[in-house]
Amino acid sequence: MLTLNISDADIILANYERIHNPIRSIRIRMDALYAVSQGYSRSQAAAQSGVCRNSVTTYVKSYNKGGLEALKTFKYKGAISVLAADRMAIEEMFRLRPPRSCKEAAAMIRELTGQELTIQQVGRFMHSIGMQPRKMGHVPAKADADKQQQFVARQLGPLMEKAQAGQCHLFFMDAAHFMLAPFVGLIWCFARMFVKAASGRNRINVLGALNLVTRKMETLINTTYINAETVAELLNQIAAKFKGLPIYMVLDNARYQHCDYVKQLA
């Protein structure tokens, strides 16, 4: 009968690698191995990790023969093994110049290494090193990274520690504006078609303050506007509910949140 002969130290490492390793296939192997180490049968470990029972058997045999490093070794030939020697250089290139598509990534890899790969191979390789297609975000044009870091180190960080120690209440305030409107898509047709939409503005405004410790949201909702008076109303609501400890509020950069009226009330 095949048994897993694994040390306590390797169990800890396998548990870490199954979550944090950047290569998906290694995470799967470590997940299956960890499940077996916790008393799961190979069939149960296979179902949990999304692989077949024979794969789990192979993982156990590989570990018994070569330890965790054996599970991190790929013996098949493909994009991952072909590019293994250039992996670090490719990662560095992609961090400096993220590709917009697999086609562009294939061209970049060809230019760097001389290897000609298919779009599918490039996609699998990028997934294997921890990359995913992600929608880009944006930051305010006037954002100053140095000042933000100073704010976190000198003001926000100490406040967060005080809040987590139960010495104060810390909230993060911002507003969201929801508009009732249809999301339109593409359709095959002979002429452009239209769907009925709500007339008028139909906007719902939500001013919220998130409690750092409890992760609960204090809200104020209306269908008109969010202004200084709305902020004052929410501040009064929070002050009445959270008595006995100092209250700190991290505000949005909107002017109505930083006006003299709000500051005097605070």
WOLIN-V109961 format. One line per field, one symbol per residue. phi: phi as a letter, one per 40 degrees, with the letter a starting at -180 (. if undefined). burial: I if it has 24 or more other C-alpha atoms within 12 Angstrom, else O. Layout:
BEGIN
phi->???
burial->???
END
This chain:
BEGIN
phi->.cbcbbccccccccccccbbccccccdcccccccccccgccccccccccgbcccccdccccccdcbgcccccbbcccadccccdcbdcccdcccccbdccacccccccccccbgcbbccccccccccccgcacbccbabdcccbccccccccccbcddcccccccgcabbbbbabbbcbcacccbcacacadbbbcbccgcfbbbbbbbccdccgcbcbbbabbabaccccccccccccccbcgbcbbbccccccccbccdccccc
burial->OOOIOIOOOOIOIIIOIIOOOOIIIIIIIIIIIIIIIOOOOIOIIIOOIOIOIOIIIIIIIIIOOOIIOOIIOOOOOOIIOOIOOOIOOIIOOIOOOOIOOIOOIIOIIOOOOOIOIOOOIIIIIIOIIIIOOOOOOOOOOOOOOOOOOOOOOOOOOOIIOOIOOOOIIIIIIIIOOOOOOOOOOOOOOOOOOOOOOOOOOOOOIIIIIIIIOOOOOIIIOOOOOIIIOIIIIIIOOIOOOOOOOOIIIIIOOOOOIOOOOIOOOO
END
